Every structure is written in C-alpha cells, then in structure tokens.
Amino acid sequence: MIDFHAAGPMEQFEILPIIPVHLGSIDISLTNSALWMIIATAAICAFFFFATRRASLIPNRIQSTAEVLYEFVADLVRDTIGSEGRKFFPYVFTLFIFILIANLFGLIPSIPGTPAEAHTFTPTSHLIVTLALAMVTITIVVVYGFMKNGLGFLRLFAPSGQPLPMYLILVPVEVISFLSRPLSLAIRLFANMFAGHIILKVFAGFIVSLVGAGSGWFLLGLAPFFGIVAVTMLEVLVAGLQAYVFAILTCIYLSDAAHAADH
C-alpha cells in the first residue's frame, strides 16, 4: 500500500515567514502572504508594461486584453458615479485588477514536494487583507465626501423629504448601515475565497485518501477528481465575480460621497 498524506484543509491558510525580520518587538518578516501580493503586483505591472510598450492602432492579443479590462472598469465607473468618477478610475481599476489577479493566482496548484512557504497562497482568503482594502475605500469615501460636500455629507444619513419622527429611526439605521460597509465588503470577499479553497482541499484530500487505499478504492477517487475540476472552474468564475462585486460596491459608495448633498 502506498503511503499518501493529505494536508488538512486549514493548512493552506497558515501565514509562514520566509525572511524573518524583527524591528525590536515588531515582526515585519516577509511572509508567504506578502510574497504573493508582491508577485501579483509584479505580474500586473509586467502585463501592462508589455501591453502598452508597443501600442498600435491594430492591437495584438495582450494589448486587446488590456484595453478590454480598461474599458470594462471605465464603463463601470462612468455608469455608477457619472462624470465625477474619472478621478476615481485609477483607484477602482487598481483595486479590481489586484483582487482579480490575487484570486486567480491562489488557484495555481503548488508543486508537490516544495516547502510550505513556497506553496501558492491566496491573500484575499485572509480577513485582514480584505478589511485593509475595504478600509482604504471607506476612508476615501469619507474624506472625499466631506471635501466635496462639507457638512452636507451628513445628509447621507438623513434623507430629505421624510416626516420628522421618521428620522429617529432612519438616522440610526443609516449610520449603522454605513459603518457596516467595510465589514460587508471585507467579509464577502474573504468568505467566498476562504470557503472555495476549503472545498477544493477537501476534494483533494478525498482523492489522496482513496488512491492511497489501493485496490478498487482507486476507481472511487474519480468522483472527487471530477468534483475538484468542476469546483476549480467555479472558483475561476468566483474569482472574477468577487473582484467585480468589490469594484462596483466601491463605485456605489464613492457615488454616495459625490452626490451626498442631493439626498
């Protein structure tokens, strides 16, 4: 009987130091999570460098892909925020592309036998990463909202045209709703990537266990194998969908800040 060992489904989320660095009592080590964020950023920069290096009227494949991504996000910002959305396009575009590539890179299979620190890692499967992205978005919304509207930004929490007694209910509800925005942004992305990777790991564990059992159990391993193929295809779709959802909600929140005085 062949000795197979399947890692637990939670091991893939463990943050491991690659280059230990300590600044006094503060740990600033380069971890596998930071490494894959750097890899994703480098891949994005390289892609757009080669896509725009020799831009022509008749684009090649890589230029066409870059232009499709550009137009997709540009239309999203324009349709959601309006003409004022132009100033937010660089941020929304960067956010969308980073989340998309980080999600997709996390689906790349690790090379068997490599150290755990070198395994592929999905930064967006950690709440702290998605919450940091969400907090940047909300900070921009609040700062821009007050810069453009002054105290009129507070009208976002008290929609006009309502009976006075209704404000006793509306204001607390709107405040709680606004404060929950970064949590909903962060948890939605984190939960989808976290759950999807656990399902993939569970199916992979079934395959390893059944193959390791030998004999006729090997054939039963075909079922989870086809299952993992289907889930992987679904995860590719989810990776793009979650990047889109994060970007469009960001645009909606920025639109609220830009038009708060109209509420």
HELIX and SHEET records of a PDB file:
HELIX    1   1 GLU A   11  PHE A   13  5                                   3    
HELIX    2   2 ASN A   32  ARG A   53  1                                  22    
HELIX    3   3 ARG A   61  ILE A   81  1                                  21    
HELIX    4   4 SER A   83  PHE A   88  5                                   6    
HELIX    5   5 PHE A   89  PHE A  105  1                                  17    
HELIX    6   6 ALA A  116  ALA A  118  5                                   3    
HELIX    7   7 PRO A  123  SER A  125  5                                   3    
HELIX    8   8 LEU A  127  ASN A  149  1                                  23    
HELIX    9   9 GLY A  150  PHE A  157  5                                   8    
HELIX   10  10 LEU A  164  MET A  166  5                                   3    
HELIX   11  11 TYR A  167  LEU A  179  1                                  13    
HELIX   12  12 ARG A  181  ALA A  213  1                                  33    
HELIX   13  13 TRP A  217  LEU A  220  1                                   4    
HELIX   14  14 LEU A  222  ALA A  258  1                                  37    
HELIX   15  15 ALA A  260  ASP A  262  5                                   3    
SHEET    1   A 2 PRO A  17  ILE A  19  0                                        
SHEET    2   A 2 LEU A  30  THR A  31 -1                                        
SHEET    1   B 2 HIS A  22  LEU A  23  0                                        
SHEET    2   B 2 ILE A  26  ASP A  27 -1                                        
END                                                                             
